[in-house]
């Protein structure tokens, strides 16, 4: 900083004032300025404002709601009603007579065999 010292020496009368001014300039333009905070990748800034707490509360409520909905959700199972019995409570998965592959499972193949036969 010889240029700055030369300017300060000319601008001020004493060397004490020059050193004070240089100290102020160094503090103002130094790389160790505390006003600039550089955060690393893993540093977390905490927001303690009322708006930040309100947003965090809403986020927690949303997470709880999604968790409850996911816990209450059951897989959809569509049961076919058995055609042999007339009860709606008797499904094909329960009926032993419909456990075998038959007409219900392959209607096109059954229809093709029926119509291709000659009398």
C-alpha positions as a Markdown table, in Angstrom:
| # | Residue | x | y | z |
|---|---|---|---|---|
| 1 | Unk | 0.0 | 0.0 | 0.0 |
| 2 | Unk | 2.7 | 2.5 | -0.7 |
| 3 | Unk | 0.4 | 4.5 | -2.9 |
| 4 | Unk | -2.3 | 4.8 | -0.2 |
| 5 | Unk | 0.4 | 5.8 | 2.4 |
| 6 | Unk | 1.7 | 8.4 | 0.1 |
| 7 | Unk | -1.8 | 9.9 | -0.4 |
| 8 | Unk | -2.4 | 9.8 | 3.3 |
| 9 | Unk | 0.9 | 11.4 | 4.1 |
| 10 | Unk | 0.1 | 14.3 | 1.8 |
| 11 | Unk | -3.5 | 14.6 | 3.0 |
| 12 | Unk | -2.8 | 14.5 | 6.7 |
| 13 | Unk | -0.3 | 16.4 | 8.8 |
| 14 | Unk | 0.8 | 13.7 | 11.3 |
| 15 | Unk | 1.7 | 10.0 | 11.0 |
| 16 | Unk | -0.6 | 9.1 | 13.9 |
| 17 | Unk | -3.6 | 10.3 | 11.9 |
| 18 | Unk | -2.3 | 8.4 | 8.9 |
| 19 | Unk | -2.1 | 5.2 | 10.8 |
| 20 | Unk | -5.6 | 5.6 | 12.2 |
| 21 | Unk | -7.0 | 6.2 | 8.7 |
| 22 | Unk | -5.1 | 3.2 | 7.3 |
| 23 | Unk | -6.4 | 1.0 | 10.1 |
| 24 | Unk | -10.0 | 2.1 | 9.3 |
| 25 | Unk | -9.4 | 1.4 | 5.6 |
| 26 | Unk | -7.9 | -2.0 | 6.3 |
| 27 | Unk | -10.9 | -2.9 | 8.5 |
| 28 | Unk | -13.3 | -1.6 | 5.8 |
| 29 | Unk | -11.7 | -3.5 | 2.9 |
| 30 | Unk | -10.2 | -6.5 | 4.6 |
| 31 | Unk | -11.1 | -10.1 | 3.7 |
| 32 | Unk | -11.9 | -10.8 | 7.4 |
| 33 | Unk | -15.0 | -8.6 | 7.4 |
| 34 | Unk | -17.5 | -10.0 | 9.8 |
| 35 | Unk | -20.5 | -8.7 | 7.8 |
| 36 | Unk | -20.0 | -11.2 | 5.1 |
| 37 | Unk | -20.9 | -14.8 | 6.2 |
| 38 | Unk | -19.9 | -17.6 | 3.9 |
| 39 | Unk | -21.9 | -20.8 | 4.7 |
| 40 | Unk | -20.7 | -24.2 | 3.8 |
| 41 | Unk | -22.8 | -27.0 | 2.3 |
| 42 | Unk | -23.8 | -28.5 | 5.6 |
| 43 | Unk | -24.4 | -25.3 | 7.5 |
| 44 | Unk | -28.0 | -24.6 | 8.3 |
| 45 | Unk | -29.4 | -21.2 | 8.9 |
| 46 | Unk | -32.3 | -21.1 | 11.5 |
| 47 | Unk | -35.2 | -18.8 | 11.0 |
| 48 | Unk | -36.6 | -17.7 | 14.4 |
| 49 | Unk | -39.1 | -15.2 | 13.0 |
| 50 | Unk | -42.8 | -15.6 | 13.6 |
| 51 | Unk | -43.3 | -16.2 | 9.9 |
| 52 | Unk | -40.7 | -19.0 | 9.8 |
| 53 | Unk | -42.3 | -20.7 | 12.8 |
| 54 | Unk | -45.8 | -20.4 | 11.2 |
| 55 | Unk | -44.5 | -21.9 | 8.0 |
| 56 | Unk | -42.8 | -24.7 | 9.9 |
| 57 | Unk | -46.1 | -25.4 | 11.8 |
| 58 | Unk | -48.0 | -25.7 | 8.6 |
| 59 | Unk | -45.4 | -28.0 | 7.1 |
| 60 | Unk | -45.6 | -30.3 | 10.2 |
| 61 | Unk | -49.4 | -30.4 | 10.0 |
| 62 | Unk | -49.2 | -31.3 | 6.3 |
| 63 | Unk | -46.7 | -34.1 | 7.0 |
| 64 | Unk | -49.0 | -35.5 | 9.7 |
| 65 | Unk | -52.0 | -35.4 | 7.4 |
| 66 | Unk | -50.2 | -37.2 | 4.6 |
| 67 | Unk | -49.0 | -39.8 | 7.0 |
| 68 | Unk | -52.5 | -40.4 | 8.3 |
| 69 | Unk | -53.9 | -40.7 | 4.8 |
| 70 | Unk | -51.2 | -43.1 | 3.8 |
| 71 | Unk | -51.9 | -45.3 | 6.9 |
| 72 | Unk | -55.7 | -45.4 | 6.3 |
| 73 | Unk | -55.4 | -46.2 | 2.6 |
| 74 | Unk | -56.2 | -49.8 | 1.8 |
| 75 | Unk | -55.5 | -51.5 | -1.6 |
| 76 | Unk | -58.6 | -51.6 | -3.8 |
| 77 | Unk | -59.9 | -55.1 | -4.2 |
| 78 | Unk | -62.7 | -55.7 | -6.6 |
| 79 | Unk | -64.4 | -59.0 | -5.9 |
| 80 | Unk | -66.5 | -60.6 | -8.6 |
| 81 | Unk | -69.8 | -62.0 | -7.5 |
| 82 | Unk | -70.3 | -65.7 | -8.2 |
| 83 | Unk | -72.8 | -66.5 | -10.9 |
| 84 | Unk | -73.8 | -69.9 | -9.5 |
| 85 | Unk | -75.2 | -68.7 | -6.2 |
| 86 | Unk | -77.5 | -65.7 | -5.9 |
| 87 | Unk | -76.0 | -64.2 | -2.8 |
| 88 | Unk | -74.0 | -61.0 | -3.3 |
| 89 | Unk | -71.7 | -62.0 | -0.4 |
| 90 | Unk | -70.5 | -65.1 | -2.2 |
| 91 | Unk | -67.6 | -64.1 | -4.4 |
| 92 | Unk | -65.8 | -66.1 | -7.0 |
| 93 | Unk | -62.6 | -66.2 | -4.9 |
| 94 | Unk | -64.5 | -68.1 | -2.3 |
| 95 | Unk | -66.5 | -70.4 | -4.6 |
| 96 | Unk | -64.8 | -73.8 | -5.1 |
| 97 | Unk | -66.8 | -74.4 | -8.3 |
| 98 | Unk | -65.3 | -71.3 | -10.0 |
| 99 | Unk | -61.7 | -72.0 | -9.1 |
| 100 | Unk | -61.2 | -74.0 | -12.3 |
| 101 | Unk | -60.7 | -72.3 | -15.6 |
| 102 | Unk | -64.0 | -72.3 | -17.4 |
| 103 | Unk | -66.4 | -70.4 | -19.5 |
| 104 | Unk | -66.1 | -67.2 | -17.5 |
| 105 | Unk | -62.4 | -66.8 | -17.9 |
| 106 | Unk | -62.1 | -67.3 | -21.7 |
| 107 | Unk | -65.4 | -66.4 | -23.3 |
| 108 | Unk | -63.9 | -65.7 | -26.8 |
| 109 | Unk | -62.4 | -69.2 | -26.9 |
| 110 | Unk | -65.6 | -70.8 | -25.8 |
| 111 | Unk | -67.6 | -68.8 | -28.4 |
| 112 | Unk | -65.2 | -69.7 | -31.2 |
| 113 | Unk | -65.4 | -73.4 | -30.3 |
| 114 | Unk | -69.2 | -73.3 | -30.2 |
| 115 | Unk | -69.7 | -71.6 | -33.5 |
| 116 | Unk | -67.0 | -73.5 | -35.5 |
| 117 | Unk | -68.6 | -76.9 | -34.8 |
| 118 | Unk | -70.8 | -78.1 | -37.6 |
| 119 | Unk | -74.1 | -79.8 | -36.8 |
